[in-house]
Amino acid sequence: MSKNWKKYWKLGVEEFNTEYFDVTKNGELLVNEGNYVFNLHSLVKKYGSPLEVVFPFVLEKRLSDLRDYFNAFIKIQNYKGKFFYHYPMKVNQNKEFVMPLISEGAHMEVGSLNELWLVKTLWEKEKVNSKLRVLCNGPKSDSYLKLITELKAKGMAIFPIVEDEAEFKKLHKYKGDIGLRVDLNVKADTHWDKKIDRFGLSEDQILNLPTVKNFKILHYHIGSQMTSQKSILLSLKRAMEVYIELAKKNPSLDTIDMGGGFGINYEKKKFYTAKTVTKNVVNLLKKMADKAGIKHPNIIVEWGRYIVAPAQVTIYKIIAEKPIPKGNANAWYIVDGSFMNDLLDTWAIKQKWHVAPVNNANKRDFKRVWLAGSSCDSDDKYTEGGAYVLLPKLKEDEDQYVAFFDSGAYQDALASHHCLLSSPAKLIAQDGIIKIARKRETPEMVGKLFGWGNGH
Ligand SMILES: *Cc1c(COP(=O)(O)O)cnc(C)c1O
């Protein structure tokens, strides 16, 4: 009897964001782009490991689906506000992520001077629609504020989001619409909702402001990777209560910006879906606005992780095995990359990942293993929270590869060079064509990053 290996490895399932993945009869991992098939085993044999493979078509599909959900529920529920998606650039600033999203209609959210500078270069070269809307979050240094003011004067649809009272004062002469960020009095189930938050104005501060004539957007951002729909809706409800109060004395206010936080089903268990949440968001805003007798606000979301995490996989080769005499796993598998460097959240926040073999995914004799990175650091490991990962037993005559799913969000900008290991090479897989976005780093290239240029 042949087992259903696709199901076994949780591939081909929409709720798991693995709908594009499949496994061949001989146990190789595949990615389907329409009727085109990328064989990940062939790719890693050809381009080497460690390897990251990016699928821009996944980004585009996820964004267009999300927009379709919002627009469908807006229509069905006769909601009068509009929906805008802003891509929070910090989630992945690689050009290969940003450009497909912009071309799919994303507006932008930036959090630093340097991110804004990149958007400015696109805008000045007329590479983006002049109507592209840009939200500016993050603490505003003088140079950041200066660039915002300059771009506004040049006609960009740019909106500074005020973080605190000092910024508010600095922006009092600003000619253009602004947003205010509120630090909501709610508790959400996410690692990042800290008891004492340094972002935004408190509810009291914001409610006690006099009328602000150019106040257009009420923004909040609770934290990333919320683990329940309840947290998303409870914070929206609290924000809408504040919005209703503010709308009474600020006629210019017409938009609620929910920030980020929509989670990814990393562990492939039961999880909320975008279809349900978008429906409930529109429903809640409509009910509350109607009851308060105010106009339905426009809706902005900045769900970054949700859109980009599933658009990349990271692949390692197992280069050694060591027995574990006593533990939940029976052996260490040492990989040719590093969790601390390439998937830093493994170390920083004990992130769990969905892991599957790239080849031999159809073998019945699996082993319970822990994975270790190639740096010299004992924290450079992945143990699935102390449990184990199931992977094929190693064979003398064949390399074994392993894939980490959903690695598209946050890992790249956090990546590092501990022990001067090379970063994974990065491939772009789109329209049946492979492009190399980042070459494999040579010792010379890595040395240069640390000042060892030109014959030292
Ligand atoms: C980080 C961030 C986001 C994106 O959060 P996700 O959890 O990736 O959706 C959105 N908005 C702001 C202001 C952020 O700081």
The ligand as an SDF file (V2000), in Angstrom:
LIG
                    3D

 15 15  0  0  0  0  0  0  0  0999 V2000
    6.0340   45.2860   11.6680 C   0  0  0  0  0  0  0  0  0  0  0  0
    4.8960   46.1300   11.3170 C   0  0  0  0  0  0  0  0  0  0  0  0
    3.8880   45.6500   10.4460 C   0  0  0  0  0  0  0  0  0  0  0  0
    3.8640   44.2570    9.9080 C   0  0  0  0  0  0  0  0  0  0  0  0
    3.5270   43.3160   10.8880 O   0  0  0  0  0  0  0  0  0  0  0  0
    3.1710   41.8210   10.4790 P   0  0  0  0  0  0  0  0  0  0  0  0
    3.0300   41.1350   11.7660 O   0  0  0  0  0  0  0  0  0  0  0  0
    4.3000   41.3090    9.6600 O   0  0  0  0  0  0  0  0  0  0  0  0
    1.9070   41.8420    9.7230 O   0  0  0  0  0  0  0  0  0  0  0  0
    2.8760   46.5160   10.1030 C   0  0  0  0  0  0  0  0  0  0  0  0
    2.8280   47.7710   10.5880 N   0  0  0  0  0  0  0  0  0  0  0  0
    3.7590   48.2600   11.4390 C   0  0  0  0  0  0  0  0  0  0  0  0
    3.6470   49.6480   11.9320 C   0  0  0  0  0  0  0  0  0  0  0  0
    4.8180   47.4540   11.8330 C   0  0  0  0  0  0  0  0  0  0  0  0
    5.7280   47.9430   12.6890 O   0  0  0  0  0  0  0  0  0  0  0  0
  1  2  1  0
  2  3  1  0
  2 14  2  0
  3  4  1  0
  3 10  2  0
  4  5  1  0
  5  6  1  0
  6  7  2  0
  6  8  1  0
  6  9  1  0
 10 11  1  0
 11 12  2  0
 12 13  1  0
 12 14  1  0
 14 15  1  0
M  END
$$$$
